[in-house]
Amino acid sequence: MTHERTGSYVKALAELAVRFGANVQPGQIVDLSSEPGKEPVARAVAEEAYRAGAKFVDLRVFDPYVKRARAQYADPETLHFVPPWYGQRTLALGECRAARIMLTGPVAPRIMEDVDPGLAAKDMLPSTPESLLVVNQRTTNWTIVPCPTADWAMLVHPDLEPSQAAARLWDDVAHVCRLDEPDPPRSWRTRLDRLSDIAKRLDGLKLDSLRYSGPGTDLTIGLLHSSRWLSGQMHTIDGIAHCPNIPTEEIFTTPDPERVDGVVRSTKPLFTSSRLVTGLTVRFEGGRAVAIDAERGGETLRGLSQRDAGAARLGEVSLVDRESRIAAMQMVFYNTLIDENAASHIALGSAIEEAVGEEDSDRVNRSEIHIDFMIGSDDVEVAGMTRDGREVPLLRGGDWQI
Protein backbone atom coordinates (compact mmCIF):
# COMPACT_ATOMS: atom_id res chain seq x y z
CA MET A 1 0.00 0.00 0.00
CA THR A 2 2.83 2.39 0.88
CA HIS A 3 4.48 1.73 -2.50
CA GLU A 4 1.18 2.37 -4.30
CA ARG A 5 0.64 5.62 -2.39
CA THR A 6 4.17 6.82 -3.16
CA GLY A 7 3.64 5.97 -6.82
CA SER A 8 0.47 8.06 -6.90
CA TYR A 9 2.34 10.94 -5.26
CA VAL A 10 5.12 10.74 -7.88
CA LYS A 11 2.59 10.92 -10.71
CA ALA A 12 0.66 13.77 -9.07
CA LEU A 13 3.84 15.75 -8.36
CA ALA A 14 5.01 15.35 -11.97
CA GLU A 15 1.64 16.52 -13.30
CA LEU A 16 1.63 19.53 -10.95
CA ALA A 17 5.20 20.50 -11.88
CA VAL A 18 4.61 20.26 -15.63
CA ARG A 19 1.01 21.41 -16.05
CA PHE A 20 0.80 24.06 -13.32
CA GLY A 21 4.23 24.90 -11.93
CA ALA A 22 6.23 25.36 -15.13
CA ASN A 23 3.11 25.31 -17.32
CA VAL A 24 4.98 23.62 -20.16
CA GLN A 25 3.74 24.69 -23.58
CA PRO A 26 3.57 22.54 -26.73
CA GLY A 27 6.82 22.73 -28.68
CA GLN A 28 8.95 23.93 -25.76
CA ILE A 29 12.35 22.60 -24.77
CA VAL A 30 12.25 21.54 -21.11
CA ASP A 31 15.35 21.81 -18.93
CA LEU A 32 15.07 19.27 -16.10
CA SER A 33 17.56 19.54 -13.21
CA SER A 34 17.93 16.57 -10.87
CA GLU A 35 20.36 14.67 -8.64
CA PRO A 36 21.15 10.99 -7.99
CA GLY A 37 18.35 9.31 -6.05
CA LYS A 38 15.57 11.31 -7.70
CA GLU A 39 15.21 9.13 -10.80
CA PRO A 40 11.55 8.07 -10.33
CA VAL A 41 10.35 11.68 -10.13
CA ALA A 42 12.69 12.88 -12.91
CA ARG A 43 11.40 10.16 -15.23
CA ALA A 44 7.79 10.92 -14.35
CA VAL A 45 8.34 14.63 -15.03
CA ALA A 46 9.97 13.87 -18.38
CA GLU A 47 7.07 11.61 -19.37
CA GLU A 48 4.49 14.22 -18.38
CA ALA A 49 6.40 16.95 -20.22
CA TYR A 50 6.31 14.95 -23.41
CA ARG A 51 2.59 14.31 -22.86
CA ALA A 52 2.21 18.10 -22.61
CA GLY A 53 3.84 18.50 -26.02
CA ALA A 54 7.48 19.20 -25.13
CA LYS A 55 9.83 19.17 -28.10
CA PHE A 56 12.77 17.88 -26.04
CA VAL A 57 13.47 17.20 -22.35
CA ASP A 58 17.10 17.88 -21.46
CA LEU A 59 17.97 16.12 -18.19
CA ARG A 60 20.92 17.41 -16.15
CA VAL A 61 22.06 15.46 -13.09
CA PHE A 62 24.31 17.19 -10.56
CA ASP A 63 26.16 14.86 -8.17
CA PRO A 64 27.03 16.39 -4.76
CA TYR A 65 29.67 13.71 -4.22
CA VAL A 66 31.63 15.13 -7.15
CA LYS A 67 31.23 18.61 -5.65
CA ARG A 68 32.67 17.28 -2.37
CA ALA A 69 35.65 15.73 -4.16
CA ARG A 70 36.40 19.08 -5.77
CA ALA A 71 36.32 20.89 -2.41
CA GLN A 72 38.63 18.29 -0.88
CA TYR A 73 41.25 17.88 -3.58
CA ALA A 74 41.13 20.66 -6.18
CA ASP A 75 43.42 23.69 -6.01
CA PRO A 76 41.49 26.14 -3.76
CA GLU A 77 42.28 28.95 -6.21
CA THR A 78 40.21 27.15 -8.86
CA LEU A 79 37.03 26.66 -6.84
CA HIS A 80 35.45 29.84 -8.20
CA PHE A 81 35.88 28.55 -11.76
CA VAL A 82 32.76 27.61 -13.71
CA PRO A 83 33.13 26.32 -17.29
CA PRO A 84 31.81 29.05 -19.61
CA TRP A 85 29.41 26.70 -21.37
CA TYR A 86 27.41 26.33 -18.13
CA GLY A 87 26.34 29.97 -18.26
CA GLN A 88 26.03 29.94 -22.04
CA ARG A 89 23.65 27.01 -21.79
CA THR A 90 21.44 28.85 -19.29
CA LEU A 91 21.32 31.96 -21.47
CA ALA A 92 20.48 29.77 -24.46
CA LEU A 93 17.49 28.36 -22.57
CA GLY A 94 16.22 31.91 -22.22
CA GLU A 95 16.84 32.67 -25.89
CA CYS A 96 14.91 29.51 -26.82
CA ARG A 97 12.07 30.46 -24.43
CA ALA A 98 12.46 27.09 -22.74
CA ALA A 99 10.65 25.76 -19.67
CA ARG A 100 12.73 24.83 -16.62
CA ILE A 101 11.88 22.35 -13.87
CA MET A 102 14.18 21.80 -10.87
CA LEU A 103 13.89 18.99 -8.32
CA THR A 104 15.05 20.14 -4.91
CA GLY A 105 15.71 18.41 -1.59
CA PRO A 106 19.02 17.10 -0.20
CA VAL A 107 20.28 13.74 -1.42
CA ALA A 108 23.34 13.74 0.87
CA PRO A 109 22.63 16.36 3.54
CA ARG A 110 25.74 15.76 5.65
CA ILE A 111 28.21 15.33 2.83
CA MET A 112 30.01 18.66 3.34
CA GLU A 113 30.19 18.63 7.14
CA ASP A 114 33.89 17.72 7.24
CA VAL A 115 34.85 20.13 4.43
CA ASP A 116 36.48 23.48 5.23
CA PRO A 117 33.54 25.94 5.22
CA GLY A 118 35.66 28.56 3.47
CA LEU A 119 36.22 26.16 0.59
CA ALA A 120 32.57 25.10 0.54
CA ALA A 121 31.51 28.74 0.10
CA LYS A 122 33.67 29.21 -3.00
CA ASP A 123 31.88 26.67 -5.20
CA MET A 124 28.29 27.79 -5.88
CA LEU A 125 27.45 25.03 -8.35
CA PRO A 126 24.96 23.93 -9.48
CA SER A 127 23.82 27.58 -9.23
CA THR A 128 25.29 30.02 -11.76
CA PRO A 129 25.00 33.83 -12.06
CA GLU A 130 23.25 33.38 -15.39
CA SER A 131 20.39 31.56 -13.65
CA LEU A 132 19.50 34.70 -11.71
CA LEU A 133 19.86 36.77 -14.88
CA VAL A 134 17.40 34.58 -16.79
CA VAL A 135 14.93 34.76 -13.89
CA ASN A 136 15.00 38.56 -13.97
CA GLN A 137 14.74 38.64 -17.76
CA ARG A 138 11.60 36.45 -17.44
CA THR A 139 12.47 34.52 -20.59
CA THR A 140 11.64 31.06 -19.18
CA ASN A 141 8.60 29.62 -17.44
CA TRP A 142 10.01 27.68 -14.53
CA THR A 143 9.32 25.93 -11.26
CA ILE A 144 11.12 24.25 -8.36
CA VAL A 145 9.44 21.30 -6.63
CA PRO A 146 10.58 19.15 -3.68
CA CYS A 147 11.59 15.56 -4.35
CA PRO A 148 11.90 13.25 -1.30
CA THR A 149 15.02 11.11 -0.99
CA ALA A 150 16.09 8.45 1.50
CA ASP A 151 18.72 10.56 3.28
CA TRP A 152 16.48 13.62 3.39
CA ALA A 153 13.75 11.49 4.98
CA MET A 154 16.09 10.36 7.76
CA LEU A 155 17.18 13.97 8.36
CA VAL A 156 13.57 15.09 8.84
CA HIS A 157 12.38 11.95 10.68
CA PRO A 158 15.46 10.53 12.44
CA ASP A 159 13.43 8.45 14.92
CA LEU A 160 11.76 6.32 12.25
CA GLU A 161 12.98 3.31 10.33
CA PRO A 162 14.23 4.25 6.83
CA SER A 163 11.18 2.91 5.00
CA GLN A 164 8.82 4.58 7.46
CA ALA A 165 10.75 7.86 7.26
CA ALA A 166 10.58 7.81 3.45
CA ALA A 167 6.83 7.18 3.48
CA ARG A 168 6.27 9.91 6.08
CA LEU A 169 8.29 12.46 4.12
CA TRP A 170 6.28 11.71 0.99
CA ASP A 171 3.09 12.26 3.00
CA ASP A 172 4.54 15.55 4.29
CA VAL A 173 5.53 16.76 0.83
CA ALA A 174 2.19 15.69 -0.63
CA HIS A 175 0.39 17.74 2.02
CA VAL A 176 2.41 20.95 1.60
CA CYS A 177 2.20 20.66 -2.20
CA ARG A 178 -1.58 19.99 -1.95
CA LEU A 179 -1.28 16.67 -3.75
CA ASP A 180 -3.83 15.34 -1.24
CA GLU A 181 -6.50 17.59 -2.78
CA PRO A 182 -8.87 16.24 -5.47
CA ASP A 183 -7.63 18.98 -7.83
CA PRO A 184 -4.21 20.31 -6.71
CA PRO A 185 -3.95 23.08 -9.36
CA ARG A 186 -7.39 24.37 -8.43
CA SER A 187 -6.45 24.36 -4.74
CA TRP A 188 -3.29 26.33 -5.56
CA ARG A 189 -5.21 28.87 -7.63
CA THR A 190 -7.52 29.50 -4.67
CA ARG A 191 -4.56 30.01 -2.33
CA LEU A 192 -2.75 32.22 -4.85
CA ASP A 193 -5.87 34.36 -5.30
CA ARG A 194 -5.88 34.93 -1.54
CA LEU A 195 -2.19 35.87 -1.55
CA SER A 196 -2.62 38.16 -4.56
CA ASP A 197 -5.41 39.98 -2.73
CA ILE A 198 -3.13 40.57 0.26
CA ALA A 199 -0.37 41.80 -2.06
CA LYS A 200 -2.77 44.35 -3.56
CA ARG A 201 -3.74 45.56 -0.09
CA LEU A 202 -0.08 45.96 0.86
CA ASP A 203 0.53 47.97 -2.32
CA GLY A 204 -2.40 50.17 -1.39
CA LEU A 205 -0.73 51.12 1.90
CA LYS A 206 2.18 52.79 0.04
CA LEU A 207 4.76 51.59 2.55
CA ASP A 208 8.14 53.24 2.96
CA SER A 209 9.63 50.64 5.34
CA LEU A 210 9.00 47.54 7.44
CA ARG A 211 9.82 47.04 11.11
CA TYR A 212 10.38 43.56 12.59
CA SER A 213 10.40 43.20 16.37
CA GLY A 214 10.63 40.10 18.53
CA PRO A 215 13.05 38.00 20.58
CA GLY A 216 16.54 38.95 19.37
CA THR A 217 15.09 40.97 16.48
CA ASP A 218 14.79 44.70 15.97
CA LEU A 219 15.16 45.33 12.25
CA THR A 220 14.03 48.08 9.88
CA ILE A 221 13.99 47.48 6.12
CA GLY A 222 13.42 50.36 3.73
CA LEU A 223 11.50 49.90 0.51
CA LEU A 224 12.04 51.55 -2.85
CA HIS A 225 9.43 54.03 -4.04
CA SER A 226 8.27 51.61 -6.74
CA SER A 227 8.55 48.39 -4.69
CA ARG A 228 5.47 46.29 -5.34
CA TRP A 229 4.29 43.14 -3.61
CA LEU A 230 4.01 39.91 -5.55
CA SER A 231 2.65 36.47 -4.78
CA GLY A 232 3.76 33.09 -6.08
CA GLN A 233 2.34 33.26 -9.61
CA MET A 234 4.42 35.08 -12.22
CA HIS A 235 4.42 35.58 -15.99
CA THR A 236 7.13 35.41 -18.63
CA ILE A 237 7.70 38.32 -20.99
CA ASP A 238 5.59 36.32 -23.46
CA GLY A 239 2.71 36.08 -20.99
CA ILE A 240 3.05 32.46 -19.87
CA ALA A 241 1.77 32.08 -16.30
CA HIS A 242 3.87 29.87 -14.06
CA CYS A 243 4.45 29.20 -10.37
CA PRO A 244 8.22 29.33 -9.64
CA ASN A 245 8.00 27.66 -6.22
CA ILE A 246 5.79 24.78 -5.20
CA PRO A 247 4.86 25.03 -2.40
CA THR A 248 4.50 28.81 -2.17
CA GLU A 249 2.86 30.70 0.70
CA GLU A 250 4.64 34.07 0.55
CA ILE A 251 4.09 37.69 -0.37
CA PHE A 252 7.40 39.30 -1.38
CA THR A 253 8.99 42.46 -2.71
CA THR A 254 12.38 44.01 -3.43
CA PRO A 255 13.74 46.30 -0.68
CA ASP A 256 16.05 49.30 -0.82
CA PRO A 257 19.48 47.64 -0.43
CA GLU A 258 20.91 50.76 1.24
CA ARG A 259 18.24 51.14 3.95
CA VAL A 260 18.47 48.13 6.24
CA ASP A 261 19.44 48.65 9.88
CA GLY A 262 19.27 46.67 13.08
CA VAL A 263 19.66 43.08 14.19
CA VAL A 264 17.67 39.98 13.24
CA ARG A 265 17.68 36.43 14.57
CA SER A 266 16.74 33.48 12.40
CA THR A 267 13.77 31.45 13.56
CA LYS A 268 14.51 28.26 11.62
CA PRO A 269 17.68 26.45 10.55
CA LEU A 270 19.14 27.32 7.15
CA PHE A 271 20.57 24.68 4.83
CA THR A 272 22.96 26.25 2.29
CA SER A 273 25.99 24.98 0.34
CA SER A 274 25.20 21.53 1.80
CA ARG A 275 25.83 22.84 5.32
CA LEU A 276 23.45 23.46 8.20
CA VAL A 277 23.34 26.94 9.74
CA THR A 278 21.59 27.27 13.13
CA GLY A 279 21.25 30.03 15.70
CA LEU A 280 21.91 32.70 13.06
CA THR A 281 22.07 36.38 14.02
CA VAL A 282 22.79 39.13 11.48
CA ARG A 283 23.41 42.82 12.18
CA PHE A 284 22.87 45.39 9.43
CA GLU A 285 24.19 48.93 9.15
CA GLY A 286 23.39 51.15 6.18
CA GLY A 287 22.08 48.18 4.26
CA ARG A 288 25.12 45.92 4.72
CA ALA A 289 25.36 42.81 6.88
CA VAL A 290 28.28 43.88 9.08
CA ALA A 291 28.16 40.93 11.49
CA ILE A 292 27.04 37.37 10.84
CA ASP A 293 27.15 34.99 13.82
CA ALA A 294 25.70 31.53 14.31
CA GLU A 295 25.78 28.66 16.75
CA ARG A 296 26.70 26.42 13.84
CA GLY A 297 27.67 27.01 10.20
CA GLY A 298 28.25 30.74 10.40
CA GLU A 299 31.57 30.49 8.54
CA THR A 300 29.83 29.30 5.39
CA LEU A 301 27.33 32.16 5.33
CA ARG A 302 30.03 34.72 6.11
CA GLY A 303 32.04 33.38 3.19
CA LEU A 304 29.06 33.60 0.85
CA SER A 305 28.30 37.16 2.00
CA GLN A 306 31.78 38.21 0.86
CA ARG A 307 31.45 36.74 -2.62
CA ASP A 308 30.73 40.10 -4.30
CA ALA A 309 29.65 43.66 -3.53
CA GLY A 310 25.95 42.79 -3.31
CA ALA A 311 26.23 39.56 -1.34
CA ALA A 312 25.98 41.32 2.04
CA ARG A 313 22.88 43.34 1.09
CA LEU A 314 19.24 42.33 0.82
CA GLY A 315 17.53 41.46 -2.44
CA GLU A 316 14.19 40.21 -1.11
CA VAL A 317 11.84 40.65 1.81
CA SER A 318 8.95 38.23 2.25
CA LEU A 319 5.94 37.97 4.56
CA VAL A 320 4.25 34.66 5.42
CA ASP A 321 1.19 34.20 7.63
CA ARG A 322 0.28 31.14 9.65
CA GLU A 323 -2.45 30.11 7.20
CA SER A 324 0.45 28.40 5.46
CA ARG A 325 0.08 24.62 5.53
CA ILE A 326 3.80 24.41 6.24
CA ALA A 327 3.61 26.71 9.25
CA ALA A 328 0.73 24.68 10.67
CA MET A 329 2.88 21.52 10.64
CA GLN A 330 5.39 23.10 13.04
CA MET A 331 8.31 21.08 11.71
CA VAL A 332 11.62 21.75 10.01
CA PHE A 333 12.19 20.31 6.53
CA TYR A 334 15.85 21.40 6.23
CA ASN A 335 15.03 22.58 2.74
CA THR A 336 14.78 26.29 2.04
CA LEU A 337 12.09 25.93 -0.64
CA ILE A 338 9.71 24.53 1.98
CA ASP A 339 10.95 26.16 5.19
CA GLU A 340 10.90 29.68 3.74
CA ASN A 341 7.17 29.23 3.17
CA ALA A 342 6.58 28.51 6.85
CA ALA A 343 7.85 31.87 8.06
CA SER A 344 8.59 35.40 6.90
CA HIS A 345 12.09 35.63 5.47
CA ILE A 346 14.68 37.87 3.87
CA ALA A 347 17.34 37.08 1.28
CA LEU A 348 20.93 38.16 0.96
CA GLY A 349 21.97 38.82 -2.61
CA SER A 350 20.22 39.23 -5.93
CA ALA A 351 16.94 41.13 -6.14
CA ILE A 352 13.74 40.12 -7.92
CA GLU A 353 13.56 42.91 -10.50
CA GLU A 354 9.92 42.23 -11.38
CA ALA A 355 9.00 43.57 -7.92
CA VAL A 356 10.08 47.15 -8.74
CA GLY A 357 9.19 49.68 -11.39
CA GLU A 358 11.52 50.67 -14.20
CA GLU A 359 12.45 53.90 -12.41
CA ASP A 360 14.16 51.92 -9.62
CA SER A 361 15.66 49.10 -11.68
CA ASP A 362 19.16 50.58 -11.40
CA ARG A 363 18.92 50.72 -7.60
CA VAL A 364 18.09 47.08 -6.84
CA ASN A 365 20.71 44.80 -5.39
CA ARG A 366 22.69 42.54 -7.71
CA SER A 367 24.82 39.57 -6.74
CA GLU A 368 25.78 36.04 -7.72
CA ILE A 369 23.96 34.69 -4.67
CA HIS A 370 20.38 34.65 -3.42
CA ILE A 371 20.15 33.08 0.05
CA ASP A 372 16.88 33.13 1.98
CA PHE A 373 16.76 32.76 5.75
CA MET A 374 13.72 32.66 7.98
CA ILE A 375 13.10 35.45 10.51
CA GLY A 376 9.36 35.17 11.21
CA SER A 377 7.33 33.45 13.92
CA ASP A 378 4.24 34.04 16.05
CA ASP A 379 6.52 36.00 18.41
CA VAL A 380 7.80 38.37 15.71
CA GLU A 381 5.58 41.34 14.90
CA VAL A 382 5.80 43.14 11.59
CA ALA A 383 4.65 46.73 11.12
CA GLY A 384 4.81 49.01 8.12
CA MET A 385 5.63 52.71 8.03
CA THR A 386 3.73 54.54 5.30
CA ARG A 387 5.20 57.32 3.20
CA ASP A 388 3.10 59.83 5.11
CA GLY A 389 4.48 58.67 8.47
CA ARG A 390 1.73 56.35 9.74
CA GLU A 391 2.57 53.02 11.40
CA VAL A 392 0.38 50.12 10.28
CA PRO A 393 0.44 46.67 11.94
CA LEU A 394 0.89 43.96 9.29
CA LEU A 395 1.52 40.64 11.07
CA ARG A 396 0.82 39.93 14.73
CA GLY A 397 0.80 36.44 16.21
CA GLY A 398 1.24 35.17 12.67
CA ASP A 399 -2.06 36.68 11.52
CA TRP A 400 -2.59 39.45 8.98
CA GLN A 401 -3.78 42.72 10.50
CA ILE A 402 -4.79 44.38 7.22
N, C-alpha and C positions, 0 to 999 in steps of 0.2 A: 504493500500500500504506500509506504514511504517513497519507494522508487517511482511509482505511478504519479504521486503528488508532485515530486520534484520534476518529473518529465513534463507535467502540465504547466508548472511554473516556468520552465525553460521556454516552452512554446509561447506562453503568454508574454514573457519578458521580451522575447525576440519580436513578436508582433507589435508590442508597445514601442520598442525602440525604433523600429523601421517605419511603422505607419503613423505614429504620433510624435515620438521624440524627434527623430531626424526628418520625418515626413518625406521619405524618399520618393522622388518623382520618376516617372517612366523615362528611360534613356539616360539616367544619371550614372556616373561613376560613383561607387561607394567605397570610401576609405574606412577599413575596419581595423581598429587597433586592439590587440589582445596580448595576453601573456600565457606562458605554460600553465596548464591546469584549468584553463577556461575553454577548452576545446568544444564541449557540448553546446555552450551558449554561442560561441563564435560560429559554429556550423549552422546552428538554428537561425542566427541573424543573417548569415549569408544566404541561406535558403529562402528566408522571408523577403530579403532584398530582391532576389531574382524574381520571386512571385510578384513583387511590386513593380517590376519592369526595369530593374537595374540593368545597365549595359554591361558593367563589369564590377565585381567585388574584389578589391585589392586588400588582402589580409597581410597585416604587419604584426609580427610577434616579437615583443621585447622581453629579453630574459634577464631578470635581476641578478642572477648568478654571474652572468658575464659582466654586468656593471660592477659587482663586488670584486671580481678578479682584476678589473681595471684599477679600482681604487687601491687594491693591495699591492699590485706589482708594476703598474705603469709609472713612467717618469711623472712625478707630481706636476711638473711644468706643462705637461701635455693634457691635463685633465679638463681644461677649458675647451680643448679642441673638439669641434663638431664637423664631420665631413660636410663640405659645401652642398652636396647633393641632398642632404637631409632637408635643409631649408628650401632649396630649389623645388624639391618635391612638394612641400607644403604650399608654396606659392603657386605651383602648377595646379594643385587641387582647386585653389581659388579661381584661377584663370579658366579652368574647365567647369566651374560652377558645380563642383562635386558635392556629394553628401558625405558627412563624416560621423562615424559611430565609434565610441570608445568604451571599452569594458574596464571598469575600475574595481578596486578592492585588492588588498595585499595577497600575493601568492607566497611570499616568504617574509613575513613581517619583522622577523628578528635578524635578518641576514646581514644588516650593516652595523649591528650593535658593537662588534669588536673592531670596527674600522675607524681610523682617526676621523673625528667629526669635521675637521678642517678640510680633509681630502674629500669627504662625502659631499660637502657643500659646493665643491668646485664643478662636479659633474651633474648637470641638470637634466640629462637625458632620462626618459624619452621626450621631455619637453624641449622645445626650441623657440627662440624669439619669434620666428616666423609664424608660429601657431597663434600667438597673441595678435600679431599683425593681421592675420586672416580673419580672426574673430572681429576685430574692430573694423575691418573693411566690409564685413558682412557678405562675403562672397560665397560662403558655404552654409548649407542648412545642416546643423550638427546636434548631437546629443551625447551625453555621458550617462551610462547606466551601471549600477552595481552588479557584480557577478560573484556570487559566493564561491569560495575555495576551501579546501580542507584546513589549511593552516589558519586562514582568516577565521573560520568557524571556531577553532580551538582558542584563538585569541579572544574572541567575544564571549565564548561559553567554555571557560577552562575546566569547569567542574563536571562536564558531561563526557561521555564516551565519544570518540571521534564520529561515529555514525550518527549518534544522537545530536551532537553539536552541529553537524552539517545539515541535518534535517531542520533543526531549530533555526539556524541562520537563514535557510531558504524561506521558512515561515515568516521570519522577521522582515526579510527583504521584500517578500510578496506583500506584506501588510503595508510597509512604507511606500511601496511603488503602486499600491492599490490594485494589485493583481488579484486580490480576493474579492473584488467587486464584479458584478455581472458584466459591466461594460467599463473597463478601466479608462479608456480615453474620455468617455463621457464624465466619469467621476473627476478626472483631472480638469476638464473644461469648467466644471462647476467650481472647483477650488480656485482655479486661475481667474475666473470671473470675480470671485470674492477678493482675491489679492489685487486685481486690477482696480477694483472699486476703491480699495484702501489707498492704492498708489495715487489715484486721482484726488482723493481727499487730502493727502499729504501735499500734493502739488498746489492745491488750493490754499494751503496755509502760507505759502510763500516764505519758507523757512530760510533763515540766514545761518543757523548753526544748530547742532545737537549737543545735549549735555547728558552724559551717562554718570550715574551716581549709585554706589553700592559698596559692599565689602571690598576694600582694596582698590576701588575704582572711583576716580573723579576726573573725567575726561571731557573736553570740549572739542568738537569737530566742526570746523567751518564748512559751509557749502558754497559752491560757485553760484553766481547770479542765475545762470541758466540750468543748474542741476535739476534734473527731473527724475521722478521715481518710476521704476520699472518693476514688473513682476516677471514670472518665469517664462512667459511666451514672448518670442522675438520673431523678427522677420528679416529675411535677406534683402539685399538691395533690389532683387527681382521680385520681392513680395511673397516669398515662400515662408509660411508660418512654421515655426519649429520650437521645440522646448529643449534648450541646451542641457538642463539638468533634470534627471528623473531619479529620485524625487526632488521636488522644489517646493519650498514653503516660505520663501523670502520676498521682501520688498527691498530694492536696493537702488543706490544712486552713486554718483561720482563726487567725492568731496573736493574741497580746495586743499591741495597738497601742502600749502604753506601755512594753513591755519588749523593746526592740531596741537593742543597743549594739555598736559596733565598726565596722569598715570592710570593704567588699566590692568586689570588682572584677568587672565583667562579663566573661563568657567568649565572648560572641558579640555581633555588632552588633545594635542595636535600631533598628527602623524605626517611628517614631511621628510623627503629624501631618505625614505626607508628607516627613519629614526623617530622614536617617541619623544615628544616634548611635553612635560607636565609642570604644573606650578609656575606658569609663565607670567611674568610681570614686565610691562613695557612702559617706559617714560618718554613722553614726547615734549619737545620744545621747538616752537616755530615750525612745526610740521614734521620735524625729523625725529626718528626714534633714537634718542641719545643714550639710552640704557636698556639692555635686554637681559633679563635674569630669569632663571628657571631652576626648579628643583632637579630637573633632569633634561638633558638635551639642548640646553641653551646655547652651547657652542655652535651647533649646526645652524640655528636660526640667526645667530650673530654673524656667522660666515655668509649666509645668504643675504643678509641685510647690507653687506658691504660689496655686493657683486657689481653694482653700478650706482650712478648718482641717484636714481629713483627708488632703489631697493629699500631704503629706510623711510620712505614716505608712503602715505596711504593712497590707494587707487580705488578703493570701494568701501562703502559703509552699507550695512544691511540690517534690517529689522525683521524679527521673527516673533510671532505670538505663540501662545501655548495651545492654540487650535491645531498646531502642527501634529500630525500623527506621530512623528519622531519624538517630539518633546513629551508627548503623553506616555511614551514607553519608558522614559526615565532610565535609559541605558546608554552606554558608550559603544559605538560601532568601530572606533579607531579607523575611520575612513572619512576624510573631510567632506566628500560629496554628501554623505548622509548627516554627519554630525553638525555641519554648518547650517542645516535646515532644522535643527532642534533648538537653536539659540541665535540671538542677534550676533553678528560678527563684523569684523573689519578685515581688510586685506592690505598687506604690504605689497607694493609694486605697481604693476601696470593697471591703468584705469580702464573702465568700460566707456568708450567714447560715445556710444549711443545714448548714454544717460546725461549728456550735456548738449547745449545748443552750439551751433557753429561758431558763435562769437567767443566761446570759451575753449574751443578745441585746442588752442595752443597752450593753454594753462594746465591741462590735465597731466597727471603723473604718467611717466613712461619708464619702463624697466623691462628687463628680461624675465623677471619673476612675477608671480601673482600668488601670494600665500595667505589664505584665509585662516583666521583663528577666532575662536568663539569667546565672546565677552558678555553674553546675556544670560539672565536667569530670572526667576521670580523675585529675587532680592535686588536686582538691578533695575532702577527706574530710568526711563528715557524721557527727556523733555526737549521741546524745540523752542528756539528763540526766533520769532518772526522778524522780518526786515523793519517793522515799525516798533520793535522793542517789546512785544508781548511774549510771555512765557506760556507755552501750551504743553500740558502733559500728553505724552504719546503712548508710552507703555508703562503700566504699573501692575505689579503682581503677574506679569506675563500677559495681561489683557490690554487690548487697544482702548484708549481713552478718547478717541476721536469718532 
